[in-house]
Amino acid sequence: MKRISTSVVGLFVLISGLHAQTKISGRVFDMSKHPVAGANVYIKDSYDGSSTSADGTFSFSAADTGKATLVVSMITYEQWEKTVWLKGTDLVFNISVKESANQLKTVVISAGTIEASDEKKVTVLKPLDIVTTAGAQGDITGALKTLPGTQQVGESEGLFVRGGTGNETKTIIDGMVVAKPYFTGIPDIAARGRFSPFLFKGTVFSTGGYSAQYGQAMSSALVLETQDLPDRSSATAAVTSVGVGAGINKLSKDSTASIGGDFNYTDLGPYYKLVPQEVSWNTTPIFAGGSLNFRKKISDTGILKFYGYGNYSQLGVVRPNLDSTNGYQDHFELRNQNYYTNLTYKDNLNDHLKYYVGASYSYNQDDLKPDNLHIINTNQLSQGKLLFTRSFGSLSLLRFGGEFQNNRDISNFSSPYYSNKYDITDNYSAGILETDLYLSSKIVARIGGRAEYSSLQKRSNIAPRTSVAFKTSSNSQVSFAYGDFYERPVTQYLFEQPTLNYERATHYILNFQHVEENRTFRVEAYYKKYTELVTSLPTNPLMPQDSIHNAGSGYARGVELFWRDKKTFRNWDYWVSYSYLDTKRQFQNYPSMVEPTFATPHTASLVVKRFFPSILVNLGATYTYATGRPYFNPNNPVFLGDHTPDYHKVGITGSYVRKFGNTFSVFVIGVDNVLGRNNIYGYRYSTDGSRSEAVTATAARMYFVGVFLSFGIDRTQDVLNNN
């Protein structure tokens, strides 16, 4: 719940003051001197603008003053921009625009990729959708779980995609890897993501077949791009049922730089006193954190971005010891510190060559105390990346560059009986080469790959990637993707056997997509083959490293459907998703190839939203269904031969917008699992199998109430425009 405050506050926090008016007028022509009707003419990063009339003329007034950018945009024409000075005196322009390939009619790569941004023409979800989806609790991962390809794993953090584990999905911010994108969870209790969706102008959720720009992710990539310069300076505050938050974002007078930050504090103790819990907390969860961002426009095309955050969390639980007959309990305590910084710069070297350079640093420390054992796990990840993009013609391009990562993992184990320490460092490097070739406006091919090397494993690989898309009509296309995706084994195995090979997954994806105004339909079939998976079947207890090998394998195959409709019913928005998954694998301690505990054949979601513009109320509901998942029962001779009951969950949410004087307010209320169904994720057993305990959610229902304030800012019209 912690991140709901920053998520919803970010929705309603931008506006500007009033300034002297500058009248801007003129005409827009094409290169043949014919007038262009219906072109959008506006001041960039503002609400000032108009459209051209039948004779190409336009006229509007701009409220801002100082340096600004005048933009002309129109489908089938290249965007035109010019720097202007707004001083309160009239400006007149005669503008010529060039024709270009129609981005709405030009084919795009879509196999395995779901966009969630405000800019892409193949958008499925926007940031607003993420925070208003009932049951998502303002979490990016929670909303993405309503899309095809994802599994409903409630007892562990992460995105489990198409038969892959949570570790097989990587999160990338502005091109840089985030080592620990989720709060650290404890056994059988999942943690949420660390980020607000409104930090980002684009969210690309790739369920497979993704670009060679990204590596070390066998199943999925969640690619996030932060906002550029804000539209306005802003200040916010939030008071919720679980904590408080505040933020500020300051735009410079010349609109070329901004600095901002926020702070959030969550203490679930008071909430848990009101809402009964299924878990006995001896330390109720507390989260405290803050973030800082800086943006600087260096030139007309260059922008420097810094983003960093730090947070602290603590919690502790007490559970019955299933092996004890005298009421002994197991204790588990956790303290977590996490920091992340990201600095990137991108610019044009010339009209045809762009470059991107980035650096990031991640630090995470988990201080764990399970009963008499004390474990301190520390991870540090430093990354640098350089990428060039060379354009050819209006659409085709070539990407080339490389990245370097220094990854250090340290684990200290201590108890009254023994102590041990592991300390490993890996220098990972990769070269990237990829081209997007537009053979016509109907056919595009993406061909490329990655070359990777690990100094710790002393292993290298070549990972080819290929995607082809063909436009079948003005709104429909077919895509195919193939690629090899490698990932280093999880740290616990590298501690024992550092020279393990990369794990590998080969993807084959076929996609059909139809997108028209406010409607989207997708159907996708895929096959994924796993090889070199790490197995850890015990053979010699005195030498555990001898039992760790790349001896595992597996497969995942399935079909997925998605339909979204915002057009049929006025002020209604709904989407339906369905996933069929057939997967088996032998890895970790699995003695044979079986369906893993985190996978189930059938998953479906229905999300419905209704907006009432006259009273500025938004209501929503989400229903999710999944068939039962396998779990280990020591009394069943068939490994993972038992399955949990089917999963059902209903969430509801509502928001109300109100202006009090100079304060713009949003009231939010939500209930997750409103029917109180006891969904079971698995079972814990005693050593002899005689006693068991179901693994469930921490509470039958989850409630959220919040008030979000932005001072001196009225965003009522933006709420109307987004629904």
C-alpha positions in Angstrom: 0.0 0.0 0.0 2.9 2.3 0.6 3.2 3.4 -3.0 -0.4 4.3 -3.6 0.2 7.8 -2.2 2.9 8.7 -4.6 1.0 7.0 -7.5 -2.2 8.9 -7.2 -0.7 12.2 -6.1 1.4 12.2 -9.2 -1.8 12.1 -11.3 -3.1 15.5 -10.2 -0.1 17.7 -9.4 0.7 19.9 -12.5 -0.5 23.4 -13.5 0.9 26.9 -14.2 0.2 30.4 -13.2 -1.2 33.2 -15.5 1.2 35.4 -17.6 1.0 38.0 -20.3 -0.7 36.8 -23.5 1.3 36.4 -26.8 -0.8 36.0 -29.9 0.6 33.5 -32.4 -0.8 33.1 -35.9 0.1 32.1 -39.4 -0.4 29.4 -42.1 0.9 25.9 -42.6 1.7 24.6 -46.1 3.1 21.4 -47.5 6.2 21.4 -49.7 4.0 21.9 -52.8 2.6 25.1 -51.2 -0.8 23.5 -50.6 -2.5 24.4 -47.3 -2.5 21.7 -44.6 -5.8 21.5 -42.7 -6.2 19.9 -39.3 -2.6 20.3 -38.2 -2.0 20.8 -34.4 0.0 24.0 -33.7 1.0 24.4 -30.1 3.6 25.5 -27.5 5.5 22.5 -26.3 4.9 21.5 -22.7 1.8 23.7 -22.4 -1.9 23.7 -23.1 -1.8 26.6 -25.5 -2.4 25.8 -29.2 -5.0 25.3 -31.9 -5.6 23.4 -35.2 -5.3 24.8 -38.7 -8.4 25.6 -40.7 -9.2 24.5 -44.3 -6.9 27.2 -45.7 -4.1 26.2 -43.3 -4.4 29.3 -41.1 -4.2 29.2 -37.3 -4.3 31.6 -34.4 -4.1 31.3 -30.6 -2.8 33.0 -27.5 0.1 31.7 -25.3 0.0 32.4 -21.6 3.7 31.7 -20.9 6.6 34.1 -21.3 10.2 33.6 -22.2 11.8 30.9 -24.3 9.5 28.3 -25.7 9.2 25.8 -28.6 6.5 26.1 -31.2 5.4 22.7 -32.6 3.4 21.7 -35.7 2.3 18.1 -35.8 0.1 16.2 -38.2 -0.3 12.6 -39.2 1.6 11.8 -42.4 3.9 14.9 -41.9 7.2 15.2 -40.1 6.9 17.2 -36.9 8.1 20.8 -37.2 9.7 22.7 -34.2 11.1 26.2 -33.8 12.4 28.1 -30.7 10.4 31.3 -30.1 10.4 34.0 -27.5 7.1 34.9 -25.9 7.2 38.6 -24.9 3.5 39.6 -25.2 3.9 40.9 -28.8 2.3 39.2 -31.8 4.2 36.5 -33.7 3.3 35.5 -37.3 4.7 32.4 -39.1 4.4 30.8 -42.6 5.4 27.2 -42.0 6.3 24.4 -44.5 6.1 20.8 -43.4 7.4 17.7 -45.1 5.5 14.5 -45.7 6.7 11.4 -43.8 5.8 7.8 -43.3 2.5 7.6 -41.5 3.3 6.3 -38.0 -0.3 5.2 -37.5 -0.3 3.3 -40.8 3.3 2.1 -40.6 3.9 -1.4 -39.2 5.6 -1.7 -35.8 7.1 -4.6 -33.8 4.4 -5.9 -31.5 5.2 -9.6 -30.9 5.6 -10.2 -27.2 5.4 -6.5 -26.4 2.6 -4.6 -24.6 3.0 -0.8 -24.4 1.8 1.3 -21.5 2.6 4.9 -22.3 1.1 8.3 -23.3 3.1 8.5 -26.5 3.0 5.1 -28.4 0.3 4.5 -31.0 0.0 0.8 -29.9 -0.8 1.7 -26.2 -2.6 -0.9 -24.2 -2.3 0.7 -20.7 -1.4 4.2 -19.6 -0.1 5.3 -16.2 -3.6 6.5 -15.3 -4.9 2.9 -16.0 -2.3 1.5 -13.6 -3.3 3.5 -10.6 -7.1 3.3 -11.3 -7.2 -0.5 -11.8 -9.1 -2.0 -8.8 -6.9 -4.5 -6.9 -3.6 -3.2 -8.3 -3.2 -0.9 -5.2 -1.3 1.6 -7.3 1.5 -0.9 -8.1 2.8 -1.3 -11.6 3.1 -5.1 -11.1 -0.4 -5.3 -9.7 -1.9 -3.7 -12.8 0.3 -5.8 -15.2 -1.1 -9.0 -13.6 -4.4 -8.2 -15.3 -2.7 -8.6 -18.7 -2.1 -11.8 -20.6 1.0 -13.8 -19.9 1.2 -13.2 -16.1 0.6 -15.6 -13.3 -1.3 -14.9 -10.0 1.5 -15.6 -7.6 0.5 -13.9 -4.3 3.2 -15.3 -1.9 6.3 -14.0 -3.7 7.3 -10.7 -5.2 8.0 -10.3 -8.9 6.4 -10.9 -12.3 6.0 -14.5 -13.2 5.6 -14.6 -16.9 4.9 -17.6 -19.3 6.3 -20.3 -17.1 9.2 -18.3 -15.8 10.2 -17.4 -12.3 10.2 -13.9 -10.8 14.0 -13.8 -11.2 13.6 -14.2 -15.0 11.9 -10.8 -15.3 14.2 -7.8 -15.2 13.3 -4.1 -14.6 15.0 -1.4 -16.5 14.7 2.4 -15.9 15.9 4.8 -18.6 18.0 1.9 -20.1 19.7 0.9 -16.8 19.1 -2.2 -14.8 17.5 -2.0 -11.4 19.0 -4.7 -9.2 16.2 -4.9 -6.6 13.0 -3.4 -8.0 10.8 -4.9 -5.2 10.8 -4.4 -1.5 12.3 -7.5 0.2 9.7 -10.0 1.2 9.7 -12.7 3.8 8.8 -16.4 3.2 5.3 -16.7 1.8 4.5 -13.0 2.0 5.0 -11.0 -1.2 6.4 -7.4 -1.3 5.3 -4.7 -3.7 7.3 -2.7 -6.2 9.3 0.3 -5.2 8.1 2.7 -8.0 5.1 4.9 -8.7 3.8 4.5 -12.3 3.6 8.3 -12.6 7.4 8.6 -12.4 7.3 7.2 -16.0 6.1 8.5 -19.3 6.4 5.1 -20.9 6.0 1.5 -19.6 6.9 -1.4 -22.0 6.0 -4.8 -20.7 7.7 -7.4 -23.0 6.6 -11.0 -22.4 9.2 -12.3 -24.8 11.1 -11.7 -28.0 12.4 -8.3 -26.8 15.2 -6.1 -28.2 18.9 -6.9 -28.1 19.3 -3.7 -26.0 18.3 -5.8 -23.0 19.9 -8.9 -21.6 20.1 -11.3 -18.7 16.3 -11.9 -18.6 15.1 -15.3 -19.8 11.4 -14.6 -19.7 10.4 -10.9 -19.6 11.6 -7.3 -19.5 9.8 -4.4 -17.8 11.2 -1.3 -19.5 10.4 2.1 -17.8 11.3 5.6 -19.1 11.1 8.5 -16.6 9.3 11.7 -17.3 11.3 14.6 -19.0 10.8 18.2 -17.9 7.5 18.7 -16.0 4.8 20.9 -17.4 4.6 23.1 -14.3 6.1 23.5 -10.8 4.0 21.6 -8.3 3.6 20.6 -4.6 1.6 17.8 -3.2 0.6 16.1 0.1 -1.2 12.9 1.0 -2.8 11.4 4.1 -3.9 7.8 3.8 -5.0 4.9 6.0 -1.5 3.6 6.0 0.8 6.7 6.1 1.7 10.1 4.8 3.6 11.6 1.9 4.6 14.9 0.4 6.4 16.0 -2.8 7.6 19.0 -4.7 8.8 19.6 -8.3 10.3 23.0 -9.3 10.6 24.0 -12.9 13.1 26.8 -13.7 11.9 30.1 -15.1 13.3 29.4 -18.5 11.7 25.9 -18.6 15.1 24.2 -19.3 15.6 22.5 -15.9 13.7 21.1 -13.0 14.4 19.6 -9.6 12.1 17.6 -7.4 11.7 15.1 -4.6 9.3 13.3 -2.4 9.1 11.6 1.0 6.8 8.8 2.1 6.3 7.2 5.5 4.1 4.1 6.1 3.4 2.5 9.4 0.9 -0.4 9.1 0.6 -0.8 12.9 -2.5 1.3 13.3 -4.1 -0.2 10.3 -3.5 -3.8 11.6 -5.2 -2.9 14.8 -8.4 -2.1 12.9 -8.2 -4.9 10.3 -7.8 -8.5 11.5 -4.7 -10.2 10.2 -4.0 -13.9 9.4 -0.3 -13.4 10.3 1.0 -12.7 13.8 3.3 -9.6 13.5 5.9 -9.1 16.2 7.2 -6.1 14.2 4.5 -4.5 12.1 5.8 -3.3 8.7 7.3 0.2 8.6 8.5 1.8 5.4 10.3 5.2 5.0 11.8 6.5 1.8 12.4 9.4 -0.5 13.5 10.2 -4.0 15.2 13.0 -5.9 15.1 13.9 -9.6 16.9 16.5 -11.7 16.3 17.3 -15.4 18.3 19.6 -17.5 17.8 20.4 -21.2 21.3 20.9 -22.5 20.4 21.7 -26.1 17.3 21.6 -28.4 17.8 17.8 -28.6 19.8 16.9 -25.5 18.5 16.1 -22.1 20.3 15.1 -18.9 18.4 13.1 -16.3 19.2 12.1 -12.7 16.9 9.9 -10.6 17.7 8.4 -7.3 15.9 7.0 -4.3 16.6 5.5 -0.9 14.3 3.6 1.5 14.3 1.6 4.7 11.9 -1.1 5.8 11.4 -3.4 8.8 9.0 -6.1 9.7 8.8 -9.4 11.6 6.4 -12.3 11.9 5.8 -15.2 14.3 4.5 -18.6 13.0 3.7 -21.9 14.6 6.5 -24.4 14.3 4.8 -27.4 12.6 7.5 -29.8 13.9 6.8 -28.8 17.5 4.2 -30.4 19.7 4.6 -28.0 22.6 3.6 -24.8 20.9 7.1 -23.6 19.8 7.0 -20.7 17.3 9.3 -19.7 14.5 10.4 -16.0 14.4 11.5 -14.1 11.3 12.8 -10.5 11.4 13.8 -8.4 8.4 15.6 -5.0 8.1 16.2 -3.7 4.5 18.1 -0.7 3.1 18.0 0.0 -0.6 19.4 2.8 -2.7 19.4 3.4 -6.5 20.8 6.2 -8.6 20.6 6.7 -12.3 22.3 9.3 -14.5 21.6 9.4 -18.3 22.2 11.8 -21.2 21.0 11.5 -24.8 21.4 13.9 -27.7 21.9 14.1 -31.5 25.4 14.1 -32.9 23.9 15.2 -36.2 20.7 14.8 -38.2 21.2 11.0 -38.6 23.2 9.9 -35.5 21.9 9.9 -31.9 23.7 8.7 -28.8 22.8 7.6 -25.3 25.1 7.3 -22.3 24.1 6.1 -18.9 25.4 5.1 -15.5 23.6 3.6 -12.5 24.4 2.2 -9.0 22.2 -0.1 -7.0 22.7 -1.0 -3.3 20.6 -3.4 -1.3 21.2 -4.9 2.2 18.9 -7.4 3.8 19.4 -8.1 7.5 17.6 -11.3 8.2 17.0 -13.1 11.6 15.2 -16.4 11.1 15.2 -17.8 14.7 18.8 -18.3 15.9 20.3 -17.7 12.5 21.6 -14.2 11.4 22.1 -13.5 7.7 23.2 -10.3 6.1 23.0 -10.2 2.3 24.5 -7.3 0.5 24.3 -6.6 -3.2 26.0 -3.8 -5.2 25.5 -3.3 -8.9 27.3 -0.6 -11.0 26.4 -0.2 -14.6 27.6 1.8 -17.6 26.1 1.9 -21.1 26.7 3.6 -24.4 24.4 3.2 -27.3 24.4 4.9 -30.8 21.4 5.0 -33.2 22.0 5.7 -36.9 18.9 6.4 -38.9 18.5 5.6 -42.6 15.7 7.2 -44.5 12.6 8.2 -42.5 12.2 5.0 -40.4 15.0 2.4 -40.7 17.9 2.6 -38.2 20.9 0.8 -36.8 21.7 0.5 -33.1 25.1 -0.4 -31.8 27.0 0.0 -28.5 27.7 -1.9 -25.3 27.3 -2.1 -21.6 29.4 -3.1 -18.5 28.2 -4.2 -15.1 30.2 -4.8 -11.9 28.1 -7.0 -9.6 29.2 -7.9 -6.1 27.3 -10.2 -3.7 28.2 -10.7 -0.1 26.5 -13.1 2.4 27.4 -13.5 6.0 25.8 -16.4 7.9 26.2 -16.8 11.7 24.6 -18.9 14.4 25.5 -20.2 17.8 27.0 -23.2 16.1 28.8 -22.0 12.9 29.5 -19.0 10.7 30.3 -18.6 7.0 30.9 -15.8 4.5 30.5 -15.7 0.7 31.9 -12.9 -1.4 31.8 -13.0 -5.2 32.3 -10.3 -7.9 31.3 -10.5 -11.5 32.4 -8.2 -14.3 29.8 -8.6 -17.0 30.2 -7.0 -20.5 28.0 -7.1 -23.6 28.1 -5.8 -27.1 24.8 -4.8 -28.9 24.1 -4.7 -32.6 20.6 -4.4 -34.0 18.8 -2.9 -37.0 15.2 -2.0 -37.8 14.7 -2.3 -41.6 11.5 -0.9 -43.0 11.2 -2.7 -46.4 8.0 -0.7 -46.9 5.3 0.9 -44.8 3.8 -2.6 -44.4 6.9 -4.7 -43.6 9.6 -4.2 -40.9 12.3 -6.6 -39.8 14.4 -6.2 -36.6 17.6 -8.2 -36.8 20.4 -8.2 -34.3 21.8 -9.8 -31.2 24.0 -9.5 -28.1 27.5 -10.9 -27.3 28.0 -11.4 -23.5 30.9 -12.3 -21.2 31.0 -13.0 -17.5 34.4 -12.9 -15.7 33.1 -14.9 -12.7 31.6 -17.7 -14.8 34.3 -17.4 -17.4 31.6 -17.9 -20.0 30.5 -16.1 -23.1 27.6 -16.4 -25.5 26.0 -15.0 -28.6 22.3 -14.2 -28.4 20.6 -13.7 -31.8 17.3 -11.8 -31.9 14.9 -11.5 -34.9 11.4 -10.0 -35.3 9.3 -9.4 -38.4 6.0 -7.6 -38.7 3.6 -7.3 -41.6 0.7 -4.9 -41.9 -2.4 -6.7 -43.0 -4.8 -3.7 -43.1 -4.8 -0.1 -41.9 -5.4 -1.2 -38.3 -4.1 -4.8 -38.2 -0.8 -6.5 -38.4 0.9 -9.9 -37.9 4.3 -10.2 -36.1 6.8 -13.0 -35.5 9.7 -13.0 -33.1 12.6 -15.4 -32.4 15.5 -15.1 -30.0 17.9 -16.6 -27.5 17.9 -15.1 -24.0 20.6 -15.9 -21.4 20.7 -15.3 -17.7 23.3 -16.0 -15.1 22.2 -18.4 -12.3 20.8 -17.0 -9.1 23.5 -15.9 -6.6 23.0 -18.8 -4.1 24.2 -21.3 -6.7 27.1 -19.1 -7.9 28.3 -19.0 -4.2 28.8 -22.7 -4.4 29.7 -23.1 -8.0 30.9 -19.8 -9.6 31.7 -21.4 -13.0 28.2 -22.5 -13.9 27.1 -21.8 -17.4 24.4 -19.3 -18.4 20.8 -20.5 -18.2 19.1 -20.2 -21.6 15.6 -19.8 -23.1 14.7 -19.7 -26.8 11.5 -17.8 -27.7 9.2 -18.3 -30.7 6.2 -15.9 -30.8 3.4 -15.3 -33.3 1.2 -12.3 -32.8 -1.9 -10.7 -34.4 -2.9 -7.2 -33.3 -5.8 -5.0 -34.3 -5.8 -1.4 -33.0 -8.3 1.3 -33.7 -9.6 4.3 -31.9 -10.2 3.2 -28.3 -10.2 -0.5 -29.1 -7.5 -3.1 -29.0 -7.5 -6.8 -29.8 -4.5 -9.1 -29.5 -4.0 -12.8 -29.9 -0.6 -14.4 -29.4 0.8 -17.9 -29.5 4.3 -18.8 -28.2 6.7 -21.6 -27.5 9.7 -21.2 -25.1 12.4 -23.8 -24.7 14.6 -23.9 -21.6 18.1 -25.4 -21.6 21.1 -25.3 -19.1 18.8 -24.7 -16.1 20.6 -25.2 -12.8 19.7 -28.3 -10.8 20.7 -28.8 -7.2 19.8 -32.4 -6.3 21.9 -33.5 -3.3 24.5 -36.1 -4.0 27.2 -35.5 -1.4 26.1 -33.5 1.7 29.7 -32.9 2.5 30.4 -31.2 -0.9 27.2 -29.4 -1.9 28.8 -27.8 -4.9 29.2 -31.2 -6.5 25.4 -31.5 -6.8 25.0 -28.2 -8.6 25.0 -28.5 -12.4 23.4 -27.0 -15.6 21.5 -30.3 -16.0 17.9 -28.9 -16.2 15.6 -28.2 -19.0 11.9 -27.3 -19.7 9.4 -25.7 -22.0 6.5 -23.3 -21.9 3.9 -22.9 -24.6 0.5 -21.2 -24.8 -2.0 -18.9 -26.3 -3.1 -15.5 -25.0 -6.0 -13.1 -25.8 -6.6 -9.5 -24.9 -9.5 -7.2 -25.7 -10.0 -3.6 -24.6 -13.0 -1.4 -25.4 -13.4 2.3 -24.5 -15.8 3.1 -27.4 -18.9 1.0 -27.3 -20.4 2.4 -24.0 -20.0 6.0 -23.3 -17.8 6.7 -20.2 -17.2 3.0 -19.8 -13.8 1.3 -20.2 -13.2 -2.4 -19.9 -10.7 -5.1 -20.8 -10.6 -8.9 -20.8 -7.5 -11.0 -20.9 -7.0 -14.8 -21.0 -3.9 -16.9 -20.9 -3.5 -20.6 -21.5 -0.1 -22.0 -20.3 1.3 -25.5 -20.7 4.7 -25.7 -19.0 7.0 -28.2 -17.4 10.6 -27.9 -16.2 13.3 -29.7 -14.2 15.4 -27.3 -12.2 16.6 -26.5 -8.7 15.6 -29.6 -6.6 13.0 -31.0 -8.9 13.7 -34.7 -9.5 11.9 -34.8 -12.8 10.3 -32.5 -15.4 6.9 -31.3 -13.9 4.6 -28.3 -13.9 6.3 -25.8 -11.5 4.6 -24.4 -8.3 4.2 -20.9 -9.8 2.4 -21.9 -12.9 -1.2 -22.8 -13.8 -2.9 -23.6 -17.1 -5.7 -21.0 -17.1 -5.7 -17.4 -16.0 -8.3 -14.7 -16.9 -9.1 -11.1 -15.8 -11.9 -8.7 -16.3 -11.4 -5.0 -15.5 -14.3 -2.6 -15.7 -14.3 1.2 -15.1 -17.1 3.8 -15.2 -16.5 7.5 -15.1 -19.2 10.0 -14.2 -18.0 13.3 -15.7 -20.8 15.5 -14.2 -19.8 14.7 -10.6 -16.1 13.7 -11.3 -16.4 10.2 -9.8 -14.6 7.2 -11.2 -15.6 3.7 -10.1 -13.9 0.4 -11.0 -13.9 -3.3 -10.4 -11.5 -6.2 -11.2 -12.2 -9.9 -11.2 -9.3 -12.4 -11.6 -9.6 -16.1 -12.0 -6.9 -18.8 -12.1 -6.9 -22.6 -11.9 -5.1 -24.2 -9.0 -1.3 -24.4 -8.8 0.8 -27.5 -8.0 2.3 -27.7 -4.5 4.6 -30.2 -2.6 2.8 -32.7 -0.4 5.3 -35.1 1.3 2.5 -37.6 1.7 1.9 -37.9 -2.1 4.5 -40.1 -3.8 3.9 -38.0 -7.0 6.2 -35.0 -6.9 4.0 -31.8 -7.0 1.0 -34.1 -7.6 -1.4 -32.0 -5.6 -3.1 -28.7 -6.7 -4.5 -25.8 -4.7 -8.2 -24.7 -5.1 -9.0 -22.4 -8.0 -8.1 -18.7 -7.4 -10.9 -16.0 -7.4 -10.5 -12.4 -6.4 -12.6 -9.3 -6.8 -11.4 -5.7 -6.1 -13.3 -2.4 -6.2 -12.1 1.2 -6.2 -13.6 4.6 -6.4 -12.3 8.2 -6.5 -13.9 11.6 -6.2 -12.4 14.9 -7.4 -13.1 18.1 -5.6 -11.7 21.7 -5.5 -11.7 23.6 -2.3 -10.5 27.2 -2.9 -7.0 26.9 -4.2 -6.6 23.2 -3.2 -7.3 20.4 -5.6 -8.3 17.2 -3.8 -8.8 13.6 -4.7 -10.5 11.2 -2.4 -9.8 7.5 -3.0 -11.3 4.3 -1.4 -10.6 0.8 -2.4 -11.2 -2.8 -1.2 -9.1 -5.7 -2.5 -10.6 -9.2 -2.3 -13.9 -7.7 -1.4 -15.7 -11.1 -1.2 -13.2 -12.3 1.4 -12.3 -15.5 -0.5 -9.6 -17.5 1.2 -7.2 -18.0 -1.8 -4.6 -20.6 -1.1 -1.2 -20.3 -2.7 0.3 -23.6 -1.3 0.9 -25.5 2.0 3.7 -25.8 4.5 4.2 -29.2 6.0 6.0 -30.6 9.1 9.0 -32.8 8.4 7.1 -36.0 8.8 4.1 -34.7 6.8 1.7 -35.2 9.6 0.8 -31.5 10.0 0.2 -28.7 7.5 -0.7 -25.1 7.2 -2.2 -23.2 4.2 -0.2 -20.3 2.7 -2.7 -17.5 2.2 -2.9 -13.7 2.0 -2.1 -11.8 5.2 -5.7 -10.7 5.6 -9.1 -11.7 4.2 -9.5 -8.2 2.7 -7.4 -5.1 2.2 -8.8 -1.6 2.6 -7.4 1.7 1.5 -8.6 5.2 2.1 -6.7 8.3 1.1 -6.9 12.1 0.5 -4.4 13.6 -2.0 -3.9 17.3 -2.2 -2.2 19.6 -4.7 -2.1 23.2 -3.6 -3.0 26.0 -5.9 -3.5 23.6 -8.8 -6.7 22.7 -10.6 -6.5 19.6 -12.7 -10.2 19.0 -13.2 -10.0 19.3 -17.0 -7.2 16.8 -17.1 -9.2 14.2 -15.2 -12.0 14.8 -17.8 -9.6 14.4 -20.7 -8.2 11.1 -19.4 -11.6 9.4 -19.2 
